[in-house]
Amino acid sequence: MITTSSDTALRDLLQAAPTIVVVGLSPQADRPSHEVAAYLQQHGLRTIPVNPVVAAAGGQILGERVYASVTEAAAGLAAEGLEVDIVDCFRKSEAIGPIAQEAVAVGARCLWLQQGVVNAEAAALAAQAGLMVVQDACIKLEHRRLLGAAA
């Protein structure tokens, strides 16, 4: 379920959104979040990990500093003169509300909920704030489908 006006709008977003905050990014290479983030990096996008456990240990995932929240990630990016384009969520549907609030607060362009993740209230909140919302869809698969990128 992609909640956006068209493939054209989605393609435009993916072409013009170089900075993606990935909430729930796992340090384990065999996890879907890690695979997706690695794919995005291979295709020139910057993935900023949000994982409170790894952040508490001062760790890195895929060569990027890990943050405890979207808000902290946005502050780190702002220090580099960058903004959050997409907040990509690998969390349970019921955990999305606070993440959507953070995405709105930091001025993200899109709230993206991965396959199997749907939260109507969070989506409505983000959409009302002007964010593009994508639910129940894999950003890697959509990137590949819309931009013709190989795996």
Phi and psi in radians as a Rosetta constraint file:
Dihedral C 1 N 2 CA 2 C 2 CIRCULARHARMONIC -1.782 0.35
Dihedral N 2 CA 2 C 2 N 3 CIRCULARHARMONIC 2.097 0.35
Dihedral C 2 N 3 CA 3 C 3 CIRCULARHARMONIC -1.723 0.35
Dihedral N 3 CA 3 C 3 N 4 CIRCULARHARMONIC 1.290 0.35
Dihedral C 3 N 4 CA 4 C 4 CIRCULARHARMONIC -2.602 0.35
Dihedral N 4 CA 4 C 4 N 5 CIRCULARHARMONIC 2.874 0.35
Dihedral C 4 N 5 CA 5 C 5 CIRCULARHARMONIC -1.206 0.35
Dihedral N 5 CA 5 C 5 N 6 CIRCULARHARMONIC -0.583 0.35
Dihedral C 5 N 6 CA 6 C 6 CIRCULARHARMONIC -2.924 0.35
Dihedral N 6 CA 6 C 6 N 7 CIRCULARHARMONIC 2.874 0.35
Dihedral C 6 N 7 CA 7 C 7 CIRCULARHARMONIC -1.073 0.35
Dihedral N 7 CA 7 C 7 N 8 CIRCULARHARMONIC -0.578 0.35
Dihedral C 7 N 8 CA 8 C 8 CIRCULARHARMONIC -1.076 0.35
Dihedral N 8 CA 8 C 8 N 9 CIRCULARHARMONIC -0.784 0.35
Dihedral C 8 N 9 CA 9 C 9 CIRCULARHARMONIC -1.109 0.35
Dihedral N 9 CA 9 C 9 N 10 CIRCULARHARMONIC -0.700 0.35
Dihedral C 9 N 10 CA 10 C 10 CIRCULARHARMONIC -1.175 0.35
Dihedral N 10 CA 10 C 10 N 11 CIRCULARHARMONIC -0.751 0.35
Dihedral C 10 N 11 CA 11 C 11 CIRCULARHARMONIC -1.075 0.35
Dihedral N 11 CA 11 C 11 N 12 CIRCULARHARMONIC -0.776 0.35
Dihedral C 11 N 12 CA 12 C 12 CIRCULARHARMONIC -1.048 0.35
Dihedral N 12 CA 12 C 12 N 13 CIRCULARHARMONIC -0.745 0.35
Dihedral C 12 N 13 CA 13 C 13 CIRCULARHARMONIC -1.045 0.35
Dihedral N 13 CA 13 C 13 N 14 CIRCULARHARMONIC -0.886 0.35
Dihedral C 13 N 14 CA 14 C 14 CIRCULARHARMONIC -1.128 0.35
Dihedral N 14 CA 14 C 14 N 15 CIRCULARHARMONIC -0.515 0.35
Dihedral C 14 N 15 CA 15 C 15 CIRCULARHARMONIC -1.372 0.35
Dihedral N 15 CA 15 C 15 N 16 CIRCULARHARMONIC -0.455 0.35
Dihedral C 15 N 16 CA 16 C 16 CIRCULARHARMONIC -2.028 0.35
Dihedral N 16 CA 16 C 16 N 17 CIRCULARHARMONIC 0.379 0.35
Dihedral C 16 N 17 CA 17 C 17 CIRCULARHARMONIC -2.229 0.35
Dihedral N 17 CA 17 C 17 N 18 CIRCULARHARMONIC 1.407 0.35
Dihedral C 17 N 18 CA 18 C 18 CIRCULARHARMONIC -1.356 0.35
Dihedral N 18 CA 18 C 18 N 19 CIRCULARHARMONIC -0.193 0.35
Dihedral C 18 N 19 CA 19 C 19 CIRCULARHARMONIC -2.110 0.35
Dihedral N 19 CA 19 C 19 N 20 CIRCULARHARMONIC 2.021 0.35
Dihedral C 19 N 20 CA 20 C 20 CIRCULARHARMONIC -2.114 0.35
Dihedral N 20 CA 20 C 20 N 21 CIRCULARHARMONIC 2.096 0.35
Dihedral C 20 N 21 CA 21 C 21 CIRCULARHARMONIC -1.534 0.35
Dihedral N 21 CA 21 C 21 N 22 CIRCULARHARMONIC 2.118 0.35
Dihedral C 21 N 22 CA 22 C 22 CIRCULARHARMONIC -1.852 0.35
Dihedral N 22 CA 22 C 22 N 23 CIRCULARHARMONIC 1.865 0.35
Dihedral C 22 N 23 CA 23 C 23 CIRCULARHARMONIC -1.486 0.35
Dihedral N 23 CA 23 C 23 N 24 CIRCULARHARMONIC 2.162 0.35
Dihedral C 23 N 24 CA 24 C 24 CIRCULARHARMONIC 1.574 0.35
Dihedral N 24 CA 24 C 24 N 25 CIRCULARHARMONIC 0.358 0.35
Dihedral C 24 N 25 CA 25 C 25 CIRCULARHARMONIC -1.200 0.35
Dihedral N 25 CA 25 C 25 N 26 CIRCULARHARMONIC 2.144 0.35
Dihedral C 25 N 26 CA 26 C 26 CIRCULARHARMONIC -1.542 0.35
Dihedral N 26 CA 26 C 26 N 27 CIRCULARHARMONIC 2.520 0.35
Dihedral C 26 N 27 CA 27 C 27 CIRCULARHARMONIC -1.331 0.35
Dihedral N 27 CA 27 C 27 N 28 CIRCULARHARMONIC -0.166 0.35
Dihedral C 27 N 28 CA 28 C 28 CIRCULARHARMONIC -1.486 0.35
Dihedral N 28 CA 28 C 28 N 29 CIRCULARHARMONIC 2.108 0.35
Dihedral C 28 N 29 CA 29 C 29 CIRCULARHARMONIC -1.081 0.35
Dihedral N 29 CA 29 C 29 N 30 CIRCULARHARMONIC -0.381 0.35
Dihedral C 29 N 30 CA 30 C 30 CIRCULARHARMONIC -1.546 0.35
Dihedral N 30 CA 30 C 30 N 31 CIRCULARHARMONIC 0.032 0.35
Dihedral C 30 N 31 CA 31 C 31 CIRCULARHARMONIC -1.540 0.35
Dihedral N 31 CA 31 C 31 N 32 CIRCULARHARMONIC 2.529 0.35
Dihedral C 31 N 32 CA 32 C 32 CIRCULARHARMONIC -0.955 0.35
Dihedral N 32 CA 32 C 32 N 33 CIRCULARHARMONIC -0.701 0.35
Dihedral C 32 N 33 CA 33 C 33 CIRCULARHARMONIC -1.082 0.35
Dihedral N 33 CA 33 C 33 N 34 CIRCULARHARMONIC -0.689 0.35
Dihedral C 33 N 34 CA 34 C 34 CIRCULARHARMONIC -1.179 0.35
Dihedral N 34 CA 34 C 34 N 35 CIRCULARHARMONIC -0.777 0.35
Dihedral C 34 N 35 CA 35 C 35 CIRCULARHARMONIC -1.065 0.35
Dihedral N 35 CA 35 C 35 N 36 CIRCULARHARMONIC -0.779 0.35
Dihedral C 35 N 36 CA 36 C 36 CIRCULARHARMONIC -1.128 0.35
Dihedral N 36 CA 36 C 36 N 37 CIRCULARHARMONIC -0.811 0.35
Dihedral C 36 N 37 CA 37 C 37 CIRCULARHARMONIC -1.100 0.35
Dihedral N 37 CA 37 C 37 N 38 CIRCULARHARMONIC -0.704 0.35
Dihedral C 37 N 38 CA 38 C 38 CIRCULARHARMONIC -1.099 0.35
Dihedral N 38 CA 38 C 38 N 39 CIRCULARHARMONIC -0.747 0.35
Dihedral C 38 N 39 CA 39 C 39 CIRCULARHARMONIC -1.012 0.35
Dihedral N 39 CA 39 C 39 N 40 CIRCULARHARMONIC -0.835 0.35
Dihedral C 39 N 40 CA 40 C 40 CIRCULARHARMONIC -1.062 0.35
Dihedral N 40 CA 40 C 40 N 41 CIRCULARHARMONIC -0.743 0.35
Dihedral C 40 N 41 CA 41 C 41 CIRCULARHARMONIC -1.070 0.35
Dihedral N 41 CA 41 C 41 N 42 CIRCULARHARMONIC -0.739 0.35
Dihedral C 41 N 42 CA 42 C 42 CIRCULARHARMONIC -1.080 0.35
Dihedral N 42 CA 42 C 42 N 43 CIRCULARHARMONIC -0.366 0.35
Dihedral C 42 N 43 CA 43 C 43 CIRCULARHARMONIC -1.864 0.35
Dihedral N 43 CA 43 C 43 N 44 CIRCULARHARMONIC 0.444 0.35
Dihedral C 43 N 44 CA 44 C 44 CIRCULARHARMONIC 1.468 0.35
Dihedral N 44 CA 44 C 44 N 45 CIRCULARHARMONIC 0.143 0.35
Dihedral C 44 N 45 CA 45 C 45 CIRCULARHARMONIC -1.710 0.35
Dihedral N 45 CA 45 C 45 N 46 CIRCULARHARMONIC 2.596 0.35
Dihedral C 45 N 46 CA 46 C 46 CIRCULARHARMONIC -1.688 0.35
Dihedral N 46 CA 46 C 46 N 47 CIRCULARHARMONIC 2.200 0.35
Dihedral C 46 N 47 CA 47 C 47 CIRCULARHARMONIC -1.920 0.35
Dihedral N 47 CA 47 C 47 N 48 CIRCULARHARMONIC 2.186 0.35
Dihedral C 47 N 48 CA 48 C 48 CIRCULARHARMONIC -1.886 0.35
Dihedral N 48 CA 48 C 48 N 49 CIRCULARHARMONIC 2.018 0.35
Dihedral C 48 N 49 CA 49 C 49 CIRCULARHARMONIC -1.324 0.35
Dihedral N 49 CA 49 C 49 N 50 CIRCULARHARMONIC 2.417 0.35
Dihedral C 49 N 50 CA 50 C 50 CIRCULARHARMONIC -2.113 0.35
Dihedral N 50 CA 50 C 50 N 51 CIRCULARHARMONIC 1.962 0.35
Dihedral C 50 N 51 CA 51 C 51 CIRCULARHARMONIC -2.710 0.35
Dihedral N 51 CA 51 C 51 N 52 CIRCULARHARMONIC 1.780 0.35
Dihedral C 51 N 52 CA 52 C 52 CIRCULARHARMONIC -0.977 0.35
Dihedral N 52 CA 52 C 52 N 53 CIRCULARHARMONIC -0.622 0.35
Dihedral C 52 N 53 CA 53 C 53 CIRCULARHARMONIC -1.164 0.35
Dihedral N 53 CA 53 C 53 N 54 CIRCULARHARMONIC -0.837 0.35
Dihedral C 53 N 54 CA 54 C 54 CIRCULARHARMONIC -1.202 0.35
Dihedral N 54 CA 54 C 54 N 55 CIRCULARHARMONIC -0.654 0.35
Dihedral C 54 N 55 CA 55 C 55 CIRCULARHARMONIC -1.077 0.35
Dihedral N 55 CA 55 C 55 N 56 CIRCULARHARMONIC -0.693 0.35
Dihedral C 55 N 56 CA 56 C 56 CIRCULARHARMONIC -1.082 0.35
Dihedral N 56 CA 56 C 56 N 57 CIRCULARHARMONIC -0.500 0.35
Dihedral C 56 N 57 CA 57 C 57 CIRCULARHARMONIC -1.570 0.35
Dihedral N 57 CA 57 C 57 N 58 CIRCULARHARMONIC 0.006 0.35
Dihedral C 57 N 58 CA 58 C 58 CIRCULARHARMONIC 1.255 0.35
Dihedral N 58 CA 58 C 58 N 59 CIRCULARHARMONIC 0.503 0.35
Dihedral C 58 N 59 CA 59 C 59 CIRCULARHARMONIC -1.488 0.35
Dihedral N 59 CA 59 C 59 N 60 CIRCULARHARMONIC 3.088 0.35
Dihedral C 59 N 60 CA 60 C 60 CIRCULARHARMONIC -2.236 0.35
Dihedral N 60 CA 60 C 60 N 61 CIRCULARHARMONIC 2.646 0.35
Dihedral C 60 N 61 CA 61 C 61 CIRCULARHARMONIC -2.312 0.35
Dihedral N 61 CA 61 C 61 N 62 CIRCULARHARMONIC 2.262 0.35
Dihedral C 61 N 62 CA 62 C 62 CIRCULARHARMONIC 0.918 0.35
Dihedral N 62 CA 62 C 62 N 63 CIRCULARHARMONIC 0.646 0.35
Dihedral C 62 N 63 CA 63 C 63 CIRCULARHARMONIC 1.395 0.35
Dihedral N 63 CA 63 C 63 N 64 CIRCULARHARMONIC 0.066 0.35
Dihedral C 63 N 64 CA 64 C 64 CIRCULARHARMONIC -1.967 0.35
Dihedral N 64 CA 64 C 64 N 65 CIRCULARHARMONIC 2.495 0.35
Dihedral C 64 N 65 CA 65 C 65 CIRCULARHARMONIC -1.040 0.35
Dihedral N 65 CA 65 C 65 N 66 CIRCULARHARMONIC 2.438 0.35
Dihedral C 65 N 66 CA 66 C 66 CIRCULARHARMONIC -1.697 0.35
Dihedral N 66 CA 66 C 66 N 67 CIRCULARHARMONIC 2.391 0.35
Dihedral C 66 N 67 CA 67 C 67 CIRCULARHARMONIC -1.936 0.35
Dihedral N 67 CA 67 C 67 N 68 CIRCULARHARMONIC 2.760 0.35
Dihedral C 67 N 68 CA 68 C 68 CIRCULARHARMONIC -1.478 0.35
Dihedral N 68 CA 68 C 68 N 69 CIRCULARHARMONIC -0.315 0.35
Dihedral C 68 N 69 CA 69 C 69 CIRCULARHARMONIC -2.695 0.35
Dihedral N 69 CA 69 C 69 N 70 CIRCULARHARMONIC 2.895 0.35
Dihedral C 69 N 70 CA 70 C 70 CIRCULARHARMONIC -1.081 0.35
Dihedral N 70 CA 70 C 70 N 71 CIRCULARHARMONIC -0.703 0.35
Dihedral C 70 N 71 CA 71 C 71 CIRCULARHARMONIC -1.059 0.35
Dihedral N 71 CA 71 C 71 N 72 CIRCULARHARMONIC -0.787 0.35
Dihedral C 71 N 72 CA 72 C 72 CIRCULARHARMONIC -1.145 0.35
Dihedral N 72 CA 72 C 72 N 73 CIRCULARHARMONIC -0.690 0.35
Dihedral C 72 N 73 CA 73 C 73 CIRCULARHARMONIC -1.095 0.35
Dihedral N 73 CA 73 C 73 N 74 CIRCULARHARMONIC -0.746 0.35
Dihedral C 73 N 74 CA 74 C 74 CIRCULARHARMONIC -1.094 0.35
Dihedral N 74 CA 74 C 74 N 75 CIRCULARHARMONIC -0.685 0.35
Dihedral C 74 N 75 CA 75 C 75 CIRCULARHARMONIC -1.145 0.35
Dihedral N 75 CA 75 C 75 N 76 CIRCULARHARMONIC -0.726 0.35
Dihedral C 75 N 76 CA 76 C 76 CIRCULARHARMONIC -1.087 0.35
Dihedral N 76 CA 76 C 76 N 77 CIRCULARHARMONIC -0.729 0.35
Dihedral C 76 N 77 CA 77 C 77 CIRCULARHARMONIC -1.171 0.35
Dihedral N 77 CA 77 C 77 N 78 CIRCULARHARMONIC -0.715 0.35
Dihedral C 77 N 78 CA 78 C 78 CIRCULARHARMONIC -1.036 0.35
Dihedral N 78 CA 78 C 78 N 79 CIRCULARHARMONIC -0.624 0.35
Dihedral C 78 N 79 CA 79 C 79 CIRCULARHARMONIC -1.113 0.35
Dihedral N 79 CA 79 C 79 N 80 CIRCULARHARMONIC -0.376 0.35
Dihedral C 79 N 80 CA 80 C 80 CIRCULARHARMONIC -1.700 0.35
Dihedral N 80 CA 80 C 80 N 81 CIRCULARHARMONIC 0.020 0.35
Dihedral C 80 N 81 CA 81 C 81 CIRCULARHARMONIC 1.397 0.35
Dihedral N 81 CA 81 C 81 N 82 CIRCULARHARMONIC 0.381 0.35
Dihedral C 81 N 82 CA 82 C 82 CIRCULARHARMONIC -2.005 0.35
Dihedral N 82 CA 82 C 82 N 83 CIRCULARHARMONIC 2.831 0.35
Dihedral C 82 N 83 CA 83 C 83 CIRCULARHARMONIC -2.139 0.35
Dihedral N 83 CA 83 C 83 N 84 CIRCULARHARMONIC 2.840 0.35
Dihedral C 83 N 84 CA 84 C 84 CIRCULARHARMONIC -1.438 0.35
Dihedral N 84 CA 84 C 84 N 85 CIRCULARHARMONIC 2.140 0.35
Dihedral C 84 N 85 CA 85 C 85 CIRCULARHARMONIC -1.592 0.35
Dihedral N 85 CA 85 C 85 N 86 CIRCULARHARMONIC -0.922 0.35
Dihedral C 85 N 86 CA 86 C 86 CIRCULARHARMONIC -2.233 0.35
Dihedral N 86 CA 86 C 86 N 87 CIRCULARHARMONIC 2.386 0.35
Dihedral C 86 N 87 CA 87 C 87 CIRCULARHARMONIC -1.848 0.35
Dihedral N 87 CA 87 C 87 N 88 CIRCULARHARMONIC 1.895 0.35
Dihedral C 87 N 88 CA 88 C 88 CIRCULARHARMONIC -1.762 0.35
Dihedral N 88 CA 88 C 88 N 89 CIRCULARHARMONIC 2.125 0.35
Dihedral C 88 N 89 CA 89 C 89 CIRCULARHARMONIC -1.909 0.35
Dihedral N 89 CA 89 C 89 N 90 CIRCULARHARMONIC 2.070 0.35
Dihedral C 89 N 90 CA 90 C 90 CIRCULARHARMONIC -1.886 0.35
Dihedral N 90 CA 90 C 90 N 91 CIRCULARHARMONIC 1.071 0.35
Dihedral C 90 N 91 CA 91 C 91 CIRCULARHARMONIC -2.323 0.35
Dihedral N 91 CA 91 C 91 N 92 CIRCULARHARMONIC 2.879 0.35
Dihedral C 91 N 92 CA 92 C 92 CIRCULARHARMONIC -1.126 0.35
Dihedral N 92 CA 92 C 92 N 93 CIRCULARHARMONIC 2.613 0.35
Dihedral C 92 N 93 CA 93 C 93 CIRCULARHARMONIC -0.909 0.35
Dihedral N 93 CA 93 C 93 N 94 CIRCULARHARMONIC -0.733 0.35
Dihedral C 93 N 94 CA 94 C 94 CIRCULARHARMONIC -1.238 0.35
Dihedral N 94 CA 94 C 94 N 95 CIRCULARHARMONIC -0.206 0.35
Dihedral C 94 N 95 CA 95 C 95 CIRCULARHARMONIC -1.649 0.35
Dihedral N 95 CA 95 C 95 N 96 CIRCULARHARMONIC 0.011 0.35
Dihedral C 95 N 96 CA 96 C 96 CIRCULARHARMONIC -1.369 0.35
Dihedral N 96 CA 96 C 96 N 97 CIRCULARHARMONIC -0.489 0.35
Dihedral C 96 N 97 CA 97 C 97 CIRCULARHARMONIC -0.853 0.35
Dihedral N 97 CA 97 C 97 N 98 CIRCULARHARMONIC -0.998 0.35
Dihedral C 97 N 98 CA 98 C 98 CIRCULARHARMONIC -1.103 0.35
Dihedral N 98 CA 98 C 98 N 99 CIRCULARHARMONIC -0.553 0.35
Dihedral C 98 N 99 CA 99 C 99 CIRCULARHARMONIC -1.185 0.35
Dihedral N 99 CA 99 C 99 N 100 CIRCULARHARMONIC -0.723 0.35
Dihedral C 99 N 100 CA 100 C 100 CIRCULARHARMONIC -1.079 0.35
Dihedral N 100 CA 100 C 100 N 101 CIRCULARHARMONIC -0.713 0.35
Dihedral C 100 N 101 CA 101 C 101 CIRCULARHARMONIC -1.069 0.35
Dihedral N 101 CA 101 C 101 N 102 CIRCULARHARMONIC -0.734 0.35
Dihedral C 101 N 102 CA 102 C 102 CIRCULARHARMONIC -1.140 0.35
Dihedral N 102 CA 102 C 102 N 103 CIRCULARHARMONIC -0.730 0.35
Dihedral C 102 N 103 CA 103 C 103 CIRCULARHARMONIC -1.031 0.35
Dihedral N 103 CA 103 C 103 N 104 CIRCULARHARMONIC -0.740 0.35
Dihedral C 103 N 104 CA 104 C 104 CIRCULARHARMONIC -1.128 0.35
Dihedral N 104 CA 104 C 104 N 105 CIRCULARHARMONIC -0.827 0.35
Dihedral C 104 N 105 CA 105 C 105 CIRCULARHARMONIC -1.079 0.35
Dihedral N 105 CA 105 C 105 N 106 CIRCULARHARMONIC -0.599 0.35
Dihedral C 105 N 106 CA 106 C 106 CIRCULARHARMONIC -1.565 0.35
Dihedral N 106 CA 106 C 106 N 107 CIRCULARHARMONIC -0.036 0.35
Dihedral C 106 N 107 CA 107 C 107 CIRCULARHARMONIC 1.366 0.35
Dihedral N 107 CA 107 C 107 N 108 CIRCULARHARMONIC 0.516 0.35
Dihedral C 107 N 108 CA 108 C 108 CIRCULARHARMONIC -1.069 0.35
Dihedral N 108 CA 108 C 108 N 109 CIRCULARHARMONIC 2.727 0.35
Dihedral C 108 N 109 CA 109 C 109 CIRCULARHARMONIC -1.539 0.35
Dihedral N 109 CA 109 C 109 N 110 CIRCULARHARMONIC -0.433 0.35
Dihedral C 109 N 110 CA 110 C 110 CIRCULARHARMONIC -2.604 0.35
Dihedral N 110 CA 110 C 110 N 111 CIRCULARHARMONIC 2.460 0.35
Dihedral C 110 N 111 CA 111 C 111 CIRCULARHARMONIC -1.868 0.35
Dihedral N 111 CA 111 C 111 N 112 CIRCULARHARMONIC 2.035 0.35
Dihedral C 111 N 112 CA 112 C 112 CIRCULARHARMONIC -1.994 0.35
Dihedral N 112 CA 112 C 112 N 113 CIRCULARHARMONIC 2.110 0.35
Dihedral C 112 N 113 CA 113 C 113 CIRCULARHARMONIC -1.865 0.35
Dihedral N 113 CA 113 C 113 N 114 CIRCULARHARMONIC 2.131 0.35
Dihedral C 113 N 114 CA 114 C 114 CIRCULARHARMONIC -1.129 0.35
Dihedral N 114 CA 114 C 114 N 115 CIRCULARHARMONIC 3.023 0.35
Dihedral C 114 N 115 CA 115 C 115 CIRCULARHARMONIC -0.888 0.35
Dihedral N 115 CA 115 C 115 N 116 CIRCULARHARMONIC 2.319 0.35
Dihedral C 115 N 116 CA 116 C 116 CIRCULARHARMONIC 1.492 0.35
Dihedral N 116 CA 116 C 116 N 117 CIRCULARHARMONIC -0.079 0.35
Dihedral C 116 N 117 CA 117 C 117 CIRCULARHARMONIC -1.888 0.35
Dihedral N 117 CA 117 C 117 N 118 CIRCULARHARMONIC 2.059 0.35
Dihedral C 117 N 118 CA 118 C 118 CIRCULARHARMONIC -2.452 0.35
Dihedral N 118 CA 118 C 118 N 119 CIRCULARHARMONIC 2.297 0.35
Dihedral C 118 N 119 CA 119 C 119 CIRCULARHARMONIC -2.594 0.35
Dihedral N 119 CA 119 C 119 N 120 CIRCULARHARMONIC 1.747 0.35
Dihedral C 119 N 120 CA 120 C 120 CIRCULARHARMONIC -1.073 0.35
Dihedral N 120 CA 120 C 120 N 121 CIRCULARHARMONIC -0.714 0.35
Dihedral C 120 N 121 CA 121 C 121 CIRCULARHARMONIC -1.142 0.35
Dihedral N 121 CA 121 C 121 N 122 CIRCULARHARMONIC -0.796 0.35
Dihedral C 121 N 122 CA 122 C 122 CIRCULARHARMONIC -1.125 0.35
Dihedral N 122 CA 122 C 122 N 123 CIRCULARHARMONIC -0.705 0.35
Dihedral C 122 N 123 CA 123 C 123 CIRCULARHARMONIC -1.098 0.35
Dihedral N 123 CA 123 C 123 N 124 CIRCULARHARMONIC -0.750 0.35
Dihedral C 123 N 124 CA 124 C 124 CIRCULARHARMONIC -1.110 0.35
Dihedral N 124 CA 124 C 124 N 125 CIRCULARHARMONIC -0.749 0.35
Dihedral C 124 N 125 CA 125 C 125 CIRCULARHARMONIC -1.024 0.35
Dihedral N 125 CA 125 C 125 N 126 CIRCULARHARMONIC -0.838 0.35
Dihedral C 125 N 126 CA 126 C 126 CIRCULARHARMONIC -1.143 0.35
Dihedral N 126 CA 126 C 126 N 127 CIRCULARHARMONIC -0.778 0.35
Dihedral C 126 N 127 CA 127 C 127 CIRCULARHARMONIC -1.099 0.35
Dihedral N 127 CA 127 C 127 N 128 CIRCULARHARMONIC -0.716 0.35
Dihedral C 127 N 128 CA 128 C 128 CIRCULARHARMONIC -1.101 0.35
Dihedral N 128 CA 128 C 128 N 129 CIRCULARHARMONIC -0.491 0.35
Dihedral C 128 N 129 CA 129 C 129 CIRCULARHARMONIC -1.490 0.35
Dihedral N 129 CA 129 C 129 N 130 CIRCULARHARMONIC -0.014 0.35
Dihedral C 129 N 130 CA 130 C 130 CIRCULARHARMONIC 1.680 0.35
Dihedral N 130 CA 130 C 130 N 131 CIRCULARHARMONIC 0.110 0.35
Dihedral C 130 N 131 CA 131 C 131 CIRCULARHARMONIC -1.417 0.35
Dihedral N 131 CA 131 C 131 N 132 CIRCULARHARMONIC 2.543 0.35
Dihedral C 131 N 132 CA 132 C 132 CIRCULARHARMONIC -1.235 0.35
Dihedral N 132 CA 132 C 132 N 133 CIRCULARHARMONIC 2.490 0.35
Dihedral C 132 N 133 CA 133 C 133 CIRCULARHARMONIC -2.196 0.35
Dihedral N 133 CA 133 C 133 N 134 CIRCULARHARMONIC 2.284 0.35
Dihedral C 133 N 134 CA 134 C 134 CIRCULARHARMONIC -2.194 0.35
Dihedral N 134 CA 134 C 134 N 135 CIRCULARHARMONIC 2.253 0.35
Dihedral C 134 N 135 CA 135 C 135 CIRCULARHARMONIC -2.172 0.35
Dihedral N 135 CA 135 C 135 N 136 CIRCULARHARMONIC 2.611 0.35
Dihedral C 135 N 136 CA 136 C 136 CIRCULARHARMONIC 0.958 0.35
Dihedral N 136 CA 136 C 136 N 137 CIRCULARHARMONIC 0.768 0.35
Dihedral C 136 N 137 CA 137 C 137 CIRCULARHARMONIC -2.574 0.35
Dihedral N 137 CA 137 C 137 N 138 CIRCULARHARMONIC 2.486 0.35
Dihedral C 137 N 138 CA 138 C 138 CIRCULARHARMONIC -1.524 0.35
Dihedral N 138 CA 138 C 138 N 139 CIRCULARHARMONIC 2.152 0.35
Dihedral C 138 N 139 CA 139 C 139 CIRCULARHARMONIC -1.104 0.35
Dihedral N 139 CA 139 C 139 N 140 CIRCULARHARMONIC -0.583 0.35
Dihedral C 139 N 140 CA 140 C 140 CIRCULARHARMONIC -1.123 0.35
Dihedral N 140 CA 140 C 140 N 141 CIRCULARHARMONIC -0.837 0.35
Dihedral C 140 N 141 CA 141 C 141 CIRCULARHARMONIC -1.153 0.35
Dihedral N 141 CA 141 C 141 N 142 CIRCULARHARMONIC -0.660 0.35
Dihedral C 141 N 142 CA 142 C 142 CIRCULARHARMONIC -1.213 0.35
Dihedral N 142 CA 142 C 142 N 143 CIRCULARHARMONIC -0.688 0.35
Dihedral C 142 N 143 CA 143 C 143 CIRCULARHARMONIC -1.040 0.35
Dihedral N 143 CA 143 C 143 N 144 CIRCULARHARMONIC -0.842 0.35
Dihedral C 143 N 144 CA 144 C 144 CIRCULARHARMONIC -1.090 0.35
Dihedral N 144 CA 144 C 144 N 145 CIRCULARHARMONIC -0.780 0.35
Dihedral C 144 N 145 CA 145 C 145 CIRCULARHARMONIC -1.135 0.35
Dihedral N 145 CA 145 C 145 N 146 CIRCULARHARMONIC -0.774 0.35
Dihedral C 145 N 146 CA 146 C 146 CIRCULARHARMONIC -1.513 0.35
Dihedral N 146 CA 146 C 146 N 147 CIRCULARHARMONIC -0.480 0.35
Dihedral C 146 N 147 CA 147 C 147 CIRCULARHARMONIC -1.954 0.35
Dihedral N 147 CA 147 C 147 N 148 CIRCULARHARMONIC 0.002 0.35
Dihedral C 147 N 148 CA 148 C 148 CIRCULARHARMONIC 1.194 0.35
Dihedral N 148 CA 148 C 148 N 149 CIRCULARHARMONIC 0.416 0.35
Dihedral C 148 N 149 CA 149 C 149 CIRCULARHARMONIC -1.419 0.35
Dihedral N 149 CA 149 C 149 N 150 CIRCULARHARMONIC 2.374 0.35
Dihedral C 149 N 150 CA 150 C 150 CIRCULARHARMONIC -1.323 0.35
Dihedral N 150 CA 150 C 150 N 151 CIRCULARHARMONIC 2.735 0.35
